[in-house]
Amino acid sequence: MKKKNTGAVVAMVLILIYLLIPLIISVIYSLFSNWTGIIPKGFTVETYAKLFRDPDFLASLGRTLLICVIPIAITIVIVLLALFVTVIYFPRLEKYVQIICMIPYTIQGVILSVSILSMYVSNKSFLGNRLIMLIGAYCIIILPFIYQGIRNGMRAVNINVLLEAAEMLGATRIYAFFKVVVPNILSAIIVSSLLAVGIIFGDYVLVRNLAGSQWQNVQIYLYQAMKSDSMKSSAVFCVIMAVTFIIAAVVLYLQSHEGKTAQKAE
């Protein structure tokens, strides 16, 4: 048994090292001004200092964070309402809802952006706004991941029993769903939201085609940096990864802290 456990640990460590090699190389490359031999030379953090003094980079990072929050919040609300109606009132329709939510898996970013532009670019209403089109496109792209995460969480709890208990205490179904069921599947919502954050942070095609220079996110900034300075582009990539890790760590910490608080209350 110990040999099997040791082998599993060694395999996991090797896989982890393999996955972290690109990030480690990027960090090293961004911290040294010269790497033509085996050992890099010229350690410096000036690249990061210039990066965080650049208002364009800070603005692009803020735009990316903002464009992460809005589509994820909209998609979560829509999926929760759709599942509330189908699971409770029309369970036979749930398979059709699942099929609709899984369709974006097959849609490429280029096809989606071109389709949206051809339909809404000449629209004189708010739908013709490039930022609105971008938010809508992100809602479509992350829909399968949000749906699957929330649905898996709902399958892990007995919704009908929770709702019946809440109704016996005088609560309506919609109130019981959002006050009883949703807190019980909060971990599933958080995990699917983190996955959606990674997808939006790594997007270049949609924001480039739909918003272009009007809404420069970190991926567009990274692409422009790659054409001028490879050391700067490595630093931008490292910052993007660090921000993603920080978001995930903070959310998971809040989730674990809330879980410990709930256990103490019980």
Residue pairs with C-beta under 8 A, 6 or more apart in sequence:
23 238
23 241
26 234
26 237
26 238
27 234
27 238
28 35
28 40
29 35
29 40
29 230
29 231
29 234
30 47
30 48
30 231
30 234
30 235
30 237
30 238
31 40
31 43
31 44
31 45
31 47
32 40
32 41
32 42
32 43
32 44
33 41
33 42
33 44
33 231
34 40
34 41
34 42
35 41
47 231
47 232
47 235
48 235
48 239
50 232
51 57
51 232
51 235
51 236
51 239
52 58
56 216
56 221
57 218
57 221
57 236
59 216
60 216
60 217
60 218
60 220
60 221
61 218
61 239
61 243
63 215
63 216
63 217
64 200
64 201
64 217
64 218
64 219
65 243
67 134
67 135
67 138
67 200
67 207
67 215
67 217
68 196
68 197
68 200
68 201
70 135
71 135
71 138
71 139
71 142
71 196
71 200
72 142
72 146
72 193
72 196
72 197
72 200
74 135
74 139
75 139
75 142
75 143
75 146
75 196
76 146
76 150
76 189
76 193
78 139
79 101
79 143
79 146
79 147
79 150
80 150
80 177
80 178
80 182
82 97
83 94
83 97
83 150
83 151
83 154
84 173
84 174
84 177
86 93
86 94
86 97
87 94
87 154
87 159
88 159
88 163
88 173
88 177
98 147
98 151
101 143
101 144
101 147
101 148
102 144
102 147
104 140
104 141
104 143
104 144
105 144
107 140
107 141
109 141
109 203
109 205
109 206
109 209
110 205
110 209
112 137
112 140
112 141
112 206
113 137
113 205
113 206
113 209
113 210
114 209
116 133
116 136
116 137
116 210
117 133
117 209
117 210
120 127
120 128
120 133
121 128
122 128
126 132
127 133
130 210
130 211
130 212
130 214
130 215
131 211
131 214
131 215
133 210
133 211
134 206
134 207
134 210
134 211
134 215
137 206
137 210
138 200
138 203
138 206
141 199
141 200
141 203
141 206
142 195
142 196
142 199
142 200
145 192
145 195
145 196
145 199
146 192
146 193
146 196
148 192
149 188
149 189
149 191
149 192
149 193
149 195
150 185
150 188
150 189
150 192
152 188
153 184
153 185
153 187
153 188
153 189
154 181
154 185
154 188
156 185
156 188
157 181
157 184
157 185
159 181
162 176
162 180
162 181
162 184
163 173
163 176
163 177
163 180
163 181
165 180
166 175
166 176
166 179
166 180
167 173
167 176
171 179
171 180
182 189
186 255
186 258
187 255
187 259
190 251
190 252
190 255
193 251
194 247
194 248
194 251
194 252
197 244
197 247
197 248
198 244
201 218
201 219
201 240
201 243
201 244
202 219
203 217
203 219
204 219
204 220
204 223
207 215
207 217
207 219
207 220
208 219
208 220
218 236
218 239
218 240
221 236
222 233
222 236
222 237
222 240
225 232
225 233
225 236
226 233
